[in-house]
Amino acid sequence: MKKVVIPCSGIGKAFGAVAREATYLLADAEYSDTFRTICLPLLMTDDEESKQIVLESDVYTIDGCPKKCASVLVRHAGGNPVMEIMTPKVLANNKEHKPETVLDIGDGGRHLADDIMRIILNHGGIE
């Protein structure tokens, strides 16, 4: 089964930028044959193709704040995430991996994105 990673939009937030970076690590690199992503706003607009992908895939959400927009929109589309990751909770276990700013998450933010990627890979039986 194809796996879909959906990050929060987190516009203007460093944790949102980290969520997107973790998603790109999975969907754009060596794991692209297993993972893909879809545009979060398409779920908000009830895009049929995006909804179908959510319904037919194992969905991993990465949220940057307690509003959990990615998880909420997956449920709105009729899906149920197999894993919901909160970026701040991952940081709590790796305090040295704190992102710098939304414009440049820095080395700490890149390490945090890598931490999130590894959590998803371990859950999905990839590593």
N, CA, C and O atoms as a GROMACS GRO file, in nm:
protein
  508
    1MET      N    1   0.085  -0.118   0.000
    1MET     CA    2   0.000   0.000   0.000
    1MET      C    3   0.089   0.124   0.000
    1MET      O    4   0.188   0.131   0.074
    2LYS      N    5   0.054   0.220  -0.082
    2LYS     CA    6   0.128   0.346  -0.089
    2LYS      C    7   0.110   0.421   0.043
    2LYS      O    8   0.006   0.413   0.107
    3LYS      N    9   0.213   0.493   0.080
    3LYS     CA   10   0.210   0.572   0.203
    3LYS      C   11   0.213   0.720   0.166
    3LYS      O   12   0.289   0.762   0.080
    4VAL      N   13   0.127   0.796   0.233
    4VAL     CA   14   0.116   0.939   0.207
    4VAL      C   15   0.153   1.015   0.333
    4VAL      O   16   0.103   0.986   0.442
    5VAL      N   17   0.241   1.113   0.319
    5VAL     CA   18   0.280   1.200   0.430
    5VAL      C   19   0.221   1.337   0.402
    5VAL      O   20   0.244   1.396   0.297
    6ILE      N   21   0.145   1.388   0.499
    6ILE     CA   22   0.080   1.517   0.482
    6ILE      C   23   0.124   1.609   0.597
    6ILE      O   24   0.089   1.585   0.712
    7PRO      N   25   0.200   1.715   0.563
    7PRO     CA   26   0.240   1.809   0.667
    7PRO      C   27   0.138   1.921   0.682
    7PRO      O   28   0.059   1.947   0.592
    8CYS      N   29   0.142   1.985   0.797
    8CYS     CA   30   0.060   2.105   0.814
    8CYS      C   31   0.113   2.214   0.722
    8CYS      O   32   0.226   2.206   0.674
    9SER      N   33   0.033   2.313   0.699
    9SER     CA   34   0.080   2.427   0.619
    9SER      C   35   0.175   2.512   0.701
    9SER      O   36   0.281   2.552   0.652
   10GLY      N   37   0.139   2.540   0.824
   10GLY     CA   38   0.226   2.610   0.917
   10GLY      C   39   0.292   2.734   0.860
   10GLY      O   40   0.408   2.762   0.889
   11ILE      N   41   0.217   2.808   0.780
   11ILE     CA   42   0.273   2.926   0.718
   11ILE      C   43   0.320   3.023   0.827
   11ILE      O   44   0.243   3.057   0.917
   12GLY      N   45   0.442   3.065   0.817
   12GLY     CA   46   0.497   3.160   0.913
   12GLY      C   47   0.542   3.098   1.044
   12GLY      O   48   0.574   3.170   1.139
   13LYS      N   49   0.545   2.966   1.051
   13LYS     CA   50   0.583   2.897   1.174
   13LYS      C   51   0.701   2.804   1.147
   13LYS      O   52   0.701   2.730   1.048
   14ALA      N   53   0.801   2.806   1.233
   14ALA     CA   54   0.918   2.721   1.215
   14ALA      C   55   0.881   2.573   1.221
   14ALA      O   56   0.937   2.492   1.146
   15PHE      N   57   0.788   2.535   1.309
   15PHE     CA   58   0.749   2.394   1.318
   15PHE      C   59   0.679   2.347   1.190
   15PHE      O   60   0.692   2.231   1.152
   16GLY      N   61   0.605   2.435   1.125
   16GLY     CA   62   0.544   2.401   0.997
   16GLY      C   63   0.650   2.380   0.890
   16GLY      O   64   0.639   2.288   0.808
   17ALA      N   65   0.753   2.464   0.891
   17ALA     CA   66   0.863   2.448   0.796
   17ALA      C   67   0.936   2.316   0.819
   17ALA      O   68   0.976   2.251   0.724
   18VAL      N   69   0.953   2.278   0.944
   18VAL     CA   70   1.016   2.149   0.976
   18VAL      C   71   0.928   2.034   0.928
   18VAL      O   72   0.979   1.936   0.874
   19ALA      N   73   0.797   2.045   0.949
   19ALA     CA   74   0.704   1.940   0.903
   19ALA      C   75   0.715   1.922   0.752
   19ALA      O   76   0.717   1.809   0.703
   20ARG      N   77   0.721   2.031   0.680
   20ARG     CA   78   0.734   2.022   0.534
   20ARG      C   79   0.869   1.963   0.494
   20ARG      O   80   0.876   1.882   0.402
   21GLU      N   81   0.975   2.003   0.562
   21GLU     CA   82   1.108   1.949   0.532
   21GLU      C   83   1.112   1.798   0.554
   21GLU      O   84   1.168   1.725   0.472
   22ALA      N   85   1.053   1.750   0.662
   22ALA     CA   86   1.047   1.605   0.687
   22ALA      C   87   0.970   1.534   0.576
   22ALA      O   88   1.009   1.426   0.533
   23THR      N   89   0.863   1.596   0.531
   23THR     CA   90   0.783   1.538   0.423
   23THR      C   91   0.865   1.529   0.295
   23THR      O   92   0.862   1.427   0.226
   24TYR      N   93   0.938   1.635   0.263
   24TYR     CA   94   1.020   1.634   0.142
   24TYR      C   95   1.130   1.528   0.151
   24TYR      O   96   1.164   1.467   0.050
   25LEU      N   97   1.185   1.508   0.269
   25LEU     CA   98   1.286   1.404   0.285
   25LEU      C   99   1.230   1.266   0.246
   25LEU      O  100   1.301   1.183   0.190
   26LEU      N  101   1.105   1.244   0.277
   26LEU     CA  102   1.042   1.116   0.246
   26LEU      C  103   0.991   1.108   0.103
   26LEU      O  104   1.010   1.007   0.035
   27ALA      N  105   0.927   1.213   0.057
   27ALA     CA  106   0.857   1.207  -0.072
   27ALA      C  107   0.946   1.241  -0.191
   27ALA      O  108   0.913   1.204  -0.304
   28ASP      N  109   1.056   1.310  -0.170
   28ASP     CA  110   1.137   1.357  -0.282
   28ASP      C  111   1.271   1.286  -0.297
   28ASP      O  112   1.343   1.314  -0.393
   29ALA      N  113   1.307   1.198  -0.208
   29ALA     CA  114   1.441   1.142  -0.211
   29ALA      C  115   1.438   0.991  -0.230
   29ALA      O  116   1.360   0.939  -0.310
   30GLU      N  117   1.523   0.922  -0.157
   30GLU     CA  118   1.537   0.779  -0.178
   30GLU      C  119   1.413   0.699  -0.141
   30GLU      O  120   1.403   0.581  -0.175
   31TYR      N  121   1.319   0.759  -0.072
   31TYR     CA  122   1.198   0.688  -0.032
   31TYR      C  123   1.078   0.722  -0.119
   31TYR      O  124   0.965   0.685  -0.087
   32SER      N  125   1.102   0.791  -0.229
   32SER     CA  126   0.990   0.837  -0.313
   32SER      C  127   0.913   0.723  -0.378
   32SER      O  128   0.801   0.744  -0.424
   33ASP      N  129   0.971   0.604  -0.384
   33ASP     CA  130   0.896   0.491  -0.437
   33ASP      C  131   0.795   0.438  -0.336
   33ASP      O  132   0.704   0.362  -0.373
   34THR      N  133   0.809   0.476  -0.210
   34THR     CA  134   0.719   0.430  -0.104
   34THR      C  135   0.627   0.541  -0.056
   34THR      O  136   0.510   0.517  -0.029
   35PHE      N  137   0.680   0.663  -0.046
   35PHE     CA  138   0.605   0.775   0.011
   35PHE      C  139   0.575   0.881  -0.095
   35PHE      O  140   0.653   0.903  -0.188
   36ARG      N  141   0.462   0.944  -0.077
   36ARG     CA  142   0.426   1.060  -0.159
   36ARG      C  143   0.357   1.160  -0.067
   36ARG      O  144   0.329   1.130   0.048
   37THR      N  145   0.331   1.277  -0.119
   37THR     CA  146   0.255   1.376  -0.044
   37THR      C  147   0.148   1.434  -0.134
   37THR      O  148   0.154   1.420  -0.256
   38ILE      N  149   0.053   1.497  -0.074
   38ILE     CA  150  -0.050   1.568  -0.150
   38ILE      C  151  -0.066   1.707  -0.089
   38ILE      O  152  -0.024   1.732   0.024
   39CYS      N  153  -0.125   1.793  -0.165
   39CYS     CA  154  -0.144   1.932  -0.124
   39CYS      C  155  -0.256   1.940  -0.019
   39CYS      O  156  -0.370   1.904  -0.046
   40LEU      N  157  -0.222   1.986   0.100
   40LEU     CA  158  -0.319   1.995   0.209
   40LEU      C  159  -0.442   2.078   0.174
   40LEU      O  160  -0.554   2.036   0.205
   41PRO      N  161  -0.428   2.195   0.111
   41PRO     CA  162  -0.548   2.273   0.077
   41PRO      C  163  -0.646   2.200  -0.015
   41PRO      O  164  -0.765   2.230  -0.013
   42LEU      N  165  -0.597   2.105  -0.095
   42LEU     CA  166  -0.690   2.029  -0.179
   42LEU      C  167  -0.787   1.947  -0.095
   42LEU      O  168  -0.903   1.929  -0.134
   43LEU      N  169  -0.741   1.899   0.020
   43LEU     CA  170  -0.833   1.827   0.110
   43LEU      C  171  -0.939   1.922   0.165
   43LEU      O  172  -1.054   1.884   0.185
   44MET      N  173  -0.898   2.045   0.190
   44MET     CA  174  -0.991   2.145   0.243
   44MET      C  175  -1.101   2.177   0.142
   44MET      O  176  -1.214   2.208   0.180
   45THR      N  177  -1.068   2.168   0.014
   45THR     CA  178  -1.166   2.202  -0.090
   45THR      C  179  -1.239   2.079  -0.142
   45THR      O  180  -1.309   2.086  -0.243
   46ASP      N  181  -1.224   1.966  -0.072
   46ASP     CA  182  -1.292   1.841  -0.108
   46ASP      C  183  -1.256   1.792  -0.248
   46ASP      O  184  -1.341   1.738  -0.319
   47ASP      N  185  -1.130   1.810  -0.287
   47ASP     CA  186  -1.082   1.759  -0.415
   47ASP      C  187  -1.095   1.606  -0.417
   47ASP      O  188  -1.040   1.538  -0.331
   48GLU      N  189  -1.168   1.555  -0.514
   48GLU     CA  190  -1.200   1.412  -0.519
   48GLU      C  191  -1.075   1.324  -0.534
   48GLU      O  192  -1.065   1.221  -0.467
   49GLU      N  193  -0.981   1.364  -0.618
   49GLU     CA  194  -0.861   1.283  -0.637
   49GLU      C  195  -0.780   1.273  -0.508
   49GLU      O  196  -0.733   1.166  -0.471
   50SER      N  197  -0.765   1.386  -0.438
   50SER     CA  198  -0.691   1.386  -0.312
   50SER      C  199  -0.762   1.303  -0.206
   50SER      O  200  -0.698   1.229  -0.131
   51LYS      N  201  -0.893   1.315  -0.199
   51LYS     CA  202  -0.970   1.234  -0.104
   51LYS      C  203  -0.951   1.086  -0.132
   51LYS      O  204  -0.935   1.006  -0.039
   52GLN      N  205  -0.952   1.047  -0.258
   52GLN     CA  206  -0.936   0.906  -0.295
   52GLN      C  207  -0.798   0.855  -0.254
   52GLN      O  208  -0.784   0.743  -0.204
   53ILE      N  209  -0.696   0.938  -0.274
   53ILE     CA  210  -0.561   0.900  -0.233
   53ILE      C  211  -0.556   0.876  -0.082
   53ILE      O  212  -0.497   0.778  -0.036
   54VAL      N  213  -0.618   0.965  -0.006
   54VAL     CA  214  -0.622   0.950   0.140
   54VAL      C  215  -0.694   0.821   0.180
   54VAL      O  216  -0.649   0.751   0.271
   55LEU      N  217  -0.802   0.791   0.113
   55LEU     CA  218  -0.880   0.672   0.148
   55LEU      C  219  -0.810   0.542   0.111
   55LEU      O  220  -0.836   0.438   0.172
   56GLU      N  221  -0.722   0.546   0.013
   56GLU     CA  222  -0.656   0.425  -0.036
   56GLU      C  223  -0.513   0.409   0.014
   56GLU      O  224  -0.442   0.319  -0.032
   57SER      N  225  -0.469   0.493   0.105
   57SER     CA  226  -0.329   0.494   0.148
   57SER      C  227  -0.316   0.491   0.299
   57SER      O  228  -0.409   0.525   0.372
   58ASP      N  229  -0.198   0.449   0.344
   58ASP     CA  230  -0.160   0.470   0.483
   58ASP      C  231  -0.116   0.616   0.493
   58ASP      O  232  -0.022   0.658   0.424
   59VAL      N  233  -0.181   0.692   0.578
   59VAL     CA  234  -0.155   0.836   0.587
   59VAL      C  235  -0.083   0.868   0.718
   59VAL      O  236  -0.125   0.828   0.826
   60TYR      N  237   0.027   0.941   0.704
   60TYR     CA  238   0.104   0.992   0.816
   60TYR      C  239   0.089   1.144   0.815
   60TYR      O  240   0.114   1.207   0.713
   61THR      N  241   0.048   1.202   0.927
   61THR     CA  242   0.037   1.347   0.934
   61THR      C  243   0.146   1.402   1.024
   61THR      O  244   0.184   1.341   1.124
   62ILE      N  245   0.195   1.519   0.987
   62ILE     CA  246   0.295   1.589   1.067
   62ILE      C  247   0.240   1.728   1.095
   62ILE      O  248   0.229   1.811   1.005
   63ASP      N  249   0.205   1.752   1.220
   63ASP     CA  250   0.147   1.881   1.260
   63ASP      C  251   0.248   1.960   1.342
   63ASP      O  252   0.331   1.904   1.414
   64GLY      N  253   0.238   2.092   1.331
   64GLY     CA  254   0.330   2.180   1.401
   64GLY      C  255   0.272   2.248   1.524
   64GLY      O  256   0.345   2.310   1.600
   65CYS      N  257   0.140   2.236   1.543
   65CYS     CA  258   0.080   2.301   1.660
   65CYS      C  259  -0.044   2.222   1.703
   65CYS      O  260  -0.087   2.131   1.632
   66PRO      N  261  -0.102   2.256   1.817
   66PRO     CA  262  -0.217   2.182   1.869
   66PRO      C  263  -0.343   2.189   1.782
   66PRO      O  264  -0.435   2.110   1.804
   67LYS      N  265  -0.350   2.279   1.686
   67LYS     CA  266  -0.467   2.282   1.597
   67LYS      C  267  -0.474   2.159   1.508
   67LYS      O  268  -0.581   2.121   1.462
   68LYS      N  269  -0.359   2.096   1.484
   68LYS     CA  270  -0.349   1.970   1.410
   68LYS      C  271  -0.425   1.975   1.277
   68LYS      O  272  -0.504   1.886   1.246
   69CYS      N  273  -0.400   2.078   1.199
   69CYS     CA  274  -0.472   2.097   1.072
   69CYS      C  275  -0.459   1.978   0.978
   69CYS      O  276  -0.557   1.938   0.916
   70ALA      N  277  -0.339   1.922   0.966
   70ALA     CA  278  -0.322   1.810   0.873
   70ALA      C  279  -0.408   1.692   0.917
   70ALA      O  280  -0.477   1.632   0.834
   71SER      N  281  -0.404   1.658   1.043
   71SER     CA  282  -0.484   1.545   1.093
   71SER      C  283  -0.633   1.571   1.080
   71SER      O  284  -0.709   1.483   1.040
   72VAL      N  285  -0.674   1.692   1.112
   72VAL     CA  286  -0.816   1.729   1.103
   72VAL      C  287  -0.865   1.719   0.959
   72VAL      O  288  -0.974   1.667   0.934
   73LEU      N  289  -0.786   1.768   0.864
   73LEU     CA  290  -0.830   1.766   0.724
   73LEU      C  291  -0.829   1.624   0.666
   73LEU      O  292  -0.911   1.594   0.579
   74VAL      N  293  -0.739   1.539   0.712
   74VAL     CA  294  -0.743   1.399   0.668
   74VAL      C  295  -0.873   1.335   0.714
   74VAL      O  296  -0.938   1.262   0.638
   75ARG      N  297  -0.911   1.360   0.837
   75ARG     CA  298  -1.039   1.306   0.888
   75ARG      C  299  -1.158   1.367   0.813
   75ARG      O  300  -1.256   1.297   0.785
   76HIS      N  301  -1.150   1.495   0.782
   76HIS     CA  302  -1.256   1.562   0.705
   76HIS      C  303  -1.275   1.492   0.570
   76HIS      O  304  -1.387   1.485   0.518
   77ALA      N  305  -1.166   1.441   0.514
   77ALA     CA  306  -1.172   1.373   0.384
   77ALA      C  307  -1.216   1.227   0.399
   77ALA      O  308  -1.229   1.156   0.299
   78GLY      N  309  -1.240   1.182   0.522
   78GLY     CA  310  -1.284   1.045   0.545
   78GLY      C  311  -1.172   0.948   0.580
   78GLY      O  312  -1.196   0.829   0.596
   79GLY      N  313  -1.050   1.000   0.593
   79GLY     CA  314  -0.937   0.916   0.625
   79GLY      C  315  -0.912   0.907   0.774
   79GLY      O  316  -0.974   0.977   0.854
   80ASN      N  317  -0.819   0.820   0.810
   80ASN     CA  318  -0.779   0.803   0.949
   80ASN      C  319  -0.628   0.782   0.950
   80ASN      O  320  -0.580   0.676   0.909
   81PRO      N  321  -0.551   0.880   0.996
   81PRO     CA  322  -0.405   0.866   0.993
   81PRO      C  323  -0.358   0.743   1.069
   81PRO      O  324  -0.407   0.712   1.177
   82VAL      N  325  -0.260   0.672   1.010
   82VAL     CA  326  -0.200   0.559   1.081
   82VAL      C  327  -0.101   0.609   1.185
   82VAL      O  328  -0.068   0.538   1.280
   83MET      N  329  -0.055   0.733   1.167
   83MET     CA  330   0.034   0.794   1.265
   83MET      C  331   0.020   0.946   1.256
   83MET      O  332   0.018   1.003   1.147
   84GLU      N  333   0.009   1.009   1.372
   84GLU     CA  334   0.003   1.155   1.382
   84GLU      C  335   0.124   1.201   1.461
   84GLU      O  336   0.144   1.161   1.576
   85ILE      N  337   0.205   1.284   1.400
   85ILE     CA  338   0.325   1.334   1.466
   85ILE      C  339   0.308   1.482   1.496
   85ILE      O  340   0.267   1.560   1.410
   86MET      N  341   0.340   1.518   1.618
   86MET     CA  342   0.342   1.659   1.658
   86MET      C  343   0.489   1.701   1.667
   86MET      O  344   0.563   1.651   1.752
   87THR      N  345   0.529   1.791   1.581
   87THR     CA  346   0.668   1.836   1.576
   87THR      C  347   0.720   1.881   1.712
   87THR      O  348   0.832   1.844   1.748
   88PRO      N  349   0.644   1.961   1.790
   88PRO     CA  350   0.695   2.002   1.922
   88PRO      C  351   0.721   1.884   2.016
   88PRO      O  352   0.812   1.890   2.099
   89LYS      N  353   0.643   1.777   2.006
   89LYS     CA  354   0.666   1.660   2.092
   89LYS      C  355   0.794   1.588   2.055
   89LYS      O  356   0.865   1.537   2.142
   90VAL      N  357   0.825   1.584   1.925
   90VAL     CA  358   0.952   1.523   1.883
   90VAL      C  359   1.068   1.608   1.935
   90VAL      O  360   1.169   1.555   1.980
   91LEU      N  361   1.053   1.740   1.928
   91LEU     CA  362   1.155   1.830   1.980
   91LEU      C  363   1.177   1.808   2.130
   91LEU      O  364   1.290   1.818   2.177
   92ALA      N  365   1.072   1.778   2.204
   92ALA     CA  366   1.084   1.757   2.348
   92ALA      C  367   1.181   1.644   2.380
   92ALA      O  368   1.244   1.643   2.486
   93ASN      N  369   1.192   1.547   2.289
   93ASN     CA  370   1.285   1.435   2.309
   93ASN      C  371   1.424   1.463   2.251
   93ASN      O  372   1.517   1.386   2.274
   94ASN      N  373   1.437   1.572   2.178
   94ASN     CA  374   1.563   1.607   2.112
   94ASN      C  375   1.582   1.758   2.119
   94ASN      O  376   1.588   1.825   2.016
   95LYS      N  377   1.592   1.810   2.238
   95LYS     CA  378   1.592   1.956   2.258
   95LYS      C  379   1.703   2.028   2.182
   95LYS      O  380   1.690   2.147   2.151
   96GLU      N  381   1.811   1.960   2.152
   96GLU     CA  382   1.920   2.025   2.078
   96GLU      C  383   1.886   2.042   1.930
   96GLU      O  384   1.962   2.106   1.857
   97HIS      N  385   1.774   1.986   1.886
   97HIS     CA  386   1.733   1.995   1.746
   97HIS      C  387   1.627   2.104   1.724
   97HIS      O  388   1.535   2.087   1.644
   98LYS      N  389   1.642   2.213   1.793
   98LYS     CA  390   1.544   2.323   1.784
   98LYS      C  391   1.564   2.401   1.653
   98LYS      O  392   1.676   2.440   1.620
   99PRO      N  393   1.454   2.423   1.580
   99PRO     CA  394   1.466   2.503   1.457
   99PRO      C  395   1.494   2.649   1.491
   99PRO      O  396   1.460   2.698   1.598
  100GLU      N  397   1.559   2.717   1.396
  100GLU     CA  398   1.594   2.857   1.418
  100GLU      C  399   1.477   2.950   1.384
  100GLU      O  400   1.414   3.006   1.474
  101THR      N  401   1.447   2.966   1.256
  101THR     CA  402   1.338   3.054   1.214
  101THR      C  403   1.261   2.988   1.101
  101THR      O  404   1.304   2.886   1.047
  102VAL      N  405   1.148   3.045   1.066
  102VAL     CA  406   1.069   2.992   0.956
  102VAL      C  407   1.143   3.009   0.823
  102VAL      O  408   1.127   2.926   0.733
  103LEU      N  409   1.222   3.113   0.810
  103LEU     CA  410   1.296   3.136   0.685
  103LEU      C  411   1.417   3.046   0.672
  103LEU      O  412   1.456   3.010   0.560
  104ASP      N  413   1.476   3.009   0.784
  104ASP     CA  414   1.590   2.918   0.784
  104ASP      C  415   1.583   2.834   0.910
  104ASP      O  416   1.616   2.880   1.019
  105ILE      N  417   1.540   2.711   0.894
  105ILE     CA  418   1.525   2.624   1.012
  105ILE      C  419   1.659   2.584   1.070
  105ILE      O  420   1.664   2.532   1.182
  106GLY      N  421   1.767   2.608   0.998
  106GLY     CA  422   1.901   2.583   1.050
  106GLY      C  423   1.931   2.436   1.067
  106GLY      O  424   1.850   2.349   1.034
  107ASP      N  425   2.050   2.410   1.120
  107ASP     CA  426   2.092   2.271   1.141
  107ASP      C  427   2.001   2.199   1.239
  107ASP      O  428   1.967   2.082   1.219
  108GLY      N  429   1.962   2.269   1.347
  108GLY     CA  430   1.873   2.207   1.445
  108GLY      C  431   1.742   2.164   1.383
  108GLY      O  432   1.694   2.054   1.408
  109GLY      N  433   1.683   2.251   1.301
  109GLY     CA  434   1.558   2.218   1.234
  109GLY      C  435   1.573   2.105   1.135
  109GLY      O  436   1.484   2.021   1.122
  110ARG      N  437   1.687   2.102   1.064
  110ARG     CA  438   1.710   1.992   0.970
  110ARG      C  439   1.727   1.860   1.045
  110ARG      O  440   1.680   1.755   0.999
  111HIS      N  441   1.792   1.864   1.160
  111HIS     CA  442   1.804   1.742   1.242
  111HIS      C  443   1.666   1.698   1.292
  111HIS      O  444   1.637   1.579   1.297
  112LEU      N  445   1.583   1.794   1.331
  112LEU     CA  446   1.448   1.762   1.377
  112LEU      C  447   1.366   1.699   1.265
  112LEU      O  448   1.293   1.603   1.288
  113ALA      N  449   1.378   1.752   1.143
  113ALA     CA  450   1.310   1.693   1.028
  113ALA      C  451   1.358   1.551   1.005
  113ALA      O  452   1.278   1.462   0.974
  114ASP      N  453   1.487   1.529   1.020
  114ASP     CA  454   1.542   1.394   1.006
  114ASP      C  455   1.489   1.301   1.116
  114ASP      O  456   1.460   1.185   1.089
  115ASP      N  457   1.477   1.353   1.239
  115ASP     CA  458   1.419   1.273   1.348
  115ASP      C  459   1.277   1.228   1.312
  115ASP      O  460   1.241   1.113   1.333
  116ILE      N  461   1.199   1.320   1.259
  116ILE     CA  462   1.060   1.289   1.221
  116ILE      C  463   1.058   1.187   1.109
  116ILE      O  464   0.978   1.093   1.112
  117MET      N  465   1.144   1.205   1.010
  117MET     CA  466   1.152   1.109   0.900
  117MET      C  467   1.181   0.969   0.954
  117MET      O  468   1.118   0.872   0.912
  118ARG      N  469   1.275   0.958   1.046
  118ARG     CA  470   1.311   0.826   1.100
  118ARG      C  471   1.197   0.764   1.181
  118ARG      O  472   1.178   0.642   1.178
  119ILE      N  473   1.122   0.846   1.253
  119ILE     CA  474   1.006   0.794   1.326
  119ILE      C  475   0.908   0.731   1.228
  119ILE      O  476   0.857   0.622   1.252
  120ILE      N  477   0.882   0.799   1.118
  120ILE     CA  478   0.788   0.747   1.018
  120ILE      C  479   0.844   0.622   0.952
  120ILE      O  480   0.772   0.524   0.934
  121LEU      N  481   0.972   0.624   0.916
  121LEU     CA  482   1.033   0.506   0.854
  121LEU      C  483   1.028   0.386   0.948
  121LEU      O  484   0.997   0.275   0.904
  122ASN      N  485   1.058   0.407   1.074
  122ASN     CA  486   1.054   0.297   1.170
  122ASN      C  487   0.912   0.243   1.187
  122ASN      O  488   0.893   0.122   1.198
  123HIS      N  489   0.813   0.331   1.188
  123HIS     CA  490   0.674   0.288   1.202
  123HIS      C  491   0.628   0.209   1.080
  123HIS      O  492   0.554   0.112   1.092
  124GLY      N  493   0.674   0.251   0.964
  124GLY     CA  494   0.632   0.187   0.839
  124GLY      C  495   0.713   0.064   0.803
  124GLY      O  496   0.691   0.005   0.697
  125GLY      N  497   0.807   0.025   0.890
  125GLY     CA  498   0.885  -0.094   0.864
  125GLY      C  499   0.988  -0.078   0.754
  125GLY      O  500   1.034  -0.177   0.697
  126ILE      N  501   1.026   0.045   0.724
  126ILE     CA  502   1.120   0.069   0.615
  126ILE      C  503   1.264   0.054   0.663
  126ILE      O  504   1.347  -0.002   0.592
  127GLU      N  505   1.294   0.102   0.783
  127GLU     CA  506   1.431   0.092   0.835
  127GLU      C  507   1.439  -0.008   0.947
  127GLU      O  508   1.546  -0.030   1.003
   0.00000   0.00000   0.00000
